């Protein structure tokens, strides 16, 4: 009786794993929110704790503040319990931005991005980050509303200042409510020009306390703490990266054994074992990624890293299948062996590229 290809159990594992993941309880988690205010009758001029919004920051104008990026980004804010006035000042002539309460790196952050055009006119956009590294389209393009009530800005001597006012309570699903008590995770960043769709030149994540009644300040971190949906399985990105790194090492071993096959009497057995092991570990890496993304309430295939990863998994599984068919066909499988080699090289390139993109995402 002909033996079934050894890769079939791995395919069964993948199907069962995906089926299991569909039944994980998923809810989107947010930081502490203030109650939503459904009233539209409040007037902006009722804000008593703020002065004018003119793009110029005077001493004592704001109640609280924090610095980021070695002092190159200054964040200041005041609130009356209903609205908040925020100032962003950075050493750049490009855009400046702040993101409130991110879910996964940048993803899920309620963002405000501002810049001063060459004409001297300030621009300010209420945006929302749809992926861990962007993009961050305006709320209005996503079906939401512009929650910025008033803004102004100024630029000079290599420094950009943007001031804006918004309600503490979120207006739509793309706004995060800003809590008066407790900690709030924020992302601050700035770019080198006015095109805010371009990648930032500097970025930092930190924690602030909005209420002036508490010990206000910034506790900066290398990255925001990962937020996991209640009741969902939590997997850190380091575990996923470790599995995929191991898969890359096993793929490298299969290539090495194939290239040095004349040096090993049982090379075909070792080559096949290394290939099957690489596929198995890669599938486990895929399952860990699915669990990780589901636990954060994020969408799949939102960035190139995930698309390349999916292609890499398909190639990793297909390569040993083609190799097994080629061996079983003996002399008739000559063309299959050529295809197997090409699949092997393509697999190595795609997986290494995916790993490098993942590393750049973590470091970015």
C-alpha positions, -999 to 999 in steps of 0.1 A, spaced: 0 0 0 13 34 -10 23 56 20 5 89 23 27 120 21 41 128 55 28 164 51 -9 154 53 -9 153 91 4 189 91 -24 200 68 -49 183 92 -33 202 121 -37 235 103 -74 229 95 -82 218 131 -63 247 145 -81 273 124 -114 256 133 -105 259 170 -95 295 167 -129 304 152 -145 296 186 -122 317 208 -142 344 226 -131 378 212 -139 412 225 -121 444 218 -105 459 249 -100 496 255 -84 516 282 -106 532 308 -131 555 291 -151 584 304 -189 583 299 -201 594 265 -218 628 264 -246 626 238 -255 663 242 -248 685 213 -258 717 232 -225 724 248 -208 755 235 -170 756 229 -167 789 246 -178 773 279 -143 759 284 -129 779 313 -95 763 319 -80 771 285 -67 803 269 -67 811 232 -57 786 205 -33 806 184 -3 783 178 18 801 204 25 786 238 30 810 267 43 802 302 15 788 324 -9 785 295 -13 747 301 -20 729 334 1 698 326 29 686 303 54 659 294 84 656 271 93 628 248 121 618 223 149 633 244 131 666 247 124 671 210 87 666 215 68 686 241 32 677 249 10 700 270 -27 698 280 -55 714 300 -90 702 306 -123 714 322 -137 679 326 -156 681 293 -131 693 267 -93 690 264 -69 714 249 -36 699 237 -4 714 223 22 695 204 55 712 198 84 693 180 117 701 165 106 696 129 92 716 99 70 686 90 39 670 106 34 663 143 10 637 158 -4 621 189 -22 588 191 -45 579 221 -49 544 235 -34 521 208 -44 485 208 -14 469 190 16 492 185 -1 519 163 -32 500 154 -64 512 170 -50 546 180 -72 576 179 -48 600 162 -45 638 156 -20 649 130 -12 685 123 12 705 102 18 740 89 17 743 51 41 764 31 14 791 29 16 794 67 -19 779 72 -22 752 99 -39 719 91 -52 693 116 -67 659 109 -87 636 131 -74 601 120 -75 565 130 -47 539 127 -60 507 110 -28 487 113 2 482 136 23 504 113 -5 523 97 -21 535 76 -40 562 95 -67 577 73 -90 605 84 -120 595 104 -142 610 77 -129 586 51 -138 557 74 -173 568 79 -167 587 112 -167 624 121 -141 650 126 -140 655 164 -115 684 164 -134 715 174 -108 741 170 -71 742 160 -42 765 151 -5 762 145 28 780 139 61 771 124 95 788 128 132 782 135 129 745 127 100 740 152 63 732 146 35 739 171 0 726 168 -28 733 192 -62 717 191 -94 712 211 -116 681 212 -141 665 236 -129 641 262 -157 617 252 -154 599 219 -179 609 192 -178 577 171 -161 543 168 -129 558 156 -125 580 186 -111 569 220 -125 586 251 -98 603 272 -100 594 309 -96 621 335 -83 595 360 -58 567 356 -31 563 330 -35 569 293 -11 553 267 -1 577 240 20 576 209 39 608 198 57 612 165 68 636 139 79 636 103 103 655 82 77 670 58 40 679 56 29 647 39 15 628 69 11 595 50 49 592 49 68 573 76 77 591 108 113 601 115 109 598 153 83 580 174 79 571 211 52 555 232 45 567 268 20 569 296 5 602 309 -21 610 336 -46 636 323 -61 649 356 -40 677 372 -52 664 406 -30 633 402 8 630 399 11 641 363 40 631 341 52 608 314 65 574 318 80 565 285 84 530 273 99 513 242 64 503 232 29 503 246 18 474 267 -1 449 246 -38 449 252 -56 416 251 -93 410 247 -110 396 279 -114 358 278 -91 354 247 -58 335 246 -28 358 248 3 351 228 33 375 227 49 384 194 82 371 207 67 336 207 56 339 171 89 354 161 108 325 178 89 299 160 94 315 126 130 321 134 134 283 141 115 276 108 141 297 89 169 278 105 154 244 96 148 256 60 185 266 59 194 231 70 173 215 43 191 237 17 225 228 32 217 191 31 205 192 -5 237 211 -16 260 187 3 240 155 -5 271 137 -17 287 141 17 260 123 36 249 87 29 214 92 44 210 128 33 176 122 17 161 111 51 177 140 70 166 164 42 130 152 44 130 153 82 143 189 82 118 200 56 88 184 75 100 199 107 103 233 91 68 231 78 54 219 112 71 247 131 60 273 105 24 261 108 26 265 146 40 300 140 10 307 118 -14 294 144 3 316 170 -1 346 147 -38 339 143 -43 336 180 -23 368 186 -42 389 161 -76 375 172 -68 383 209 -63 419 200 -95 422 179 -74 431 148 -80 423 112 -60 397 93 -40 404 62 -39 442 69 -1 446 62 24 431 37 40 410 65 9 389 69 5 384 31 41 373 27 38 351 57 8 333 42 26 328 9 56 315 28 35 290 47 19 277 14 54 273 -1 68 256 30 40 230 29 40 225 -9 78 220 -12 80 187 8 48 175 -10 64 180 -44 97 165 -31 78 134 -19 60 130 -53 94 134 -71 110 106 -50 81 83 -55 81 88 -93 119 80 -94 132 87 -129 98 99 -141 99 126 -115 129 145 -129 108 176 -138 91 174 -104 126 175 -87 134 207 -106 102 222 -95 109 211 -59 143 228 -60 128 261 -73 100 259 -46 127 254 -20 147 285 -30 115 306 -33 104 294 1 138 304 16 137 338 1 100 345 10 104 333 46 136 353 52 120 384 37 89 380 59 111 376 90 131 407 81 99 428 76 87 415 110 119 426 127 117 460 111 81 464 124 92 456 159 122 480 157 102 507 139 
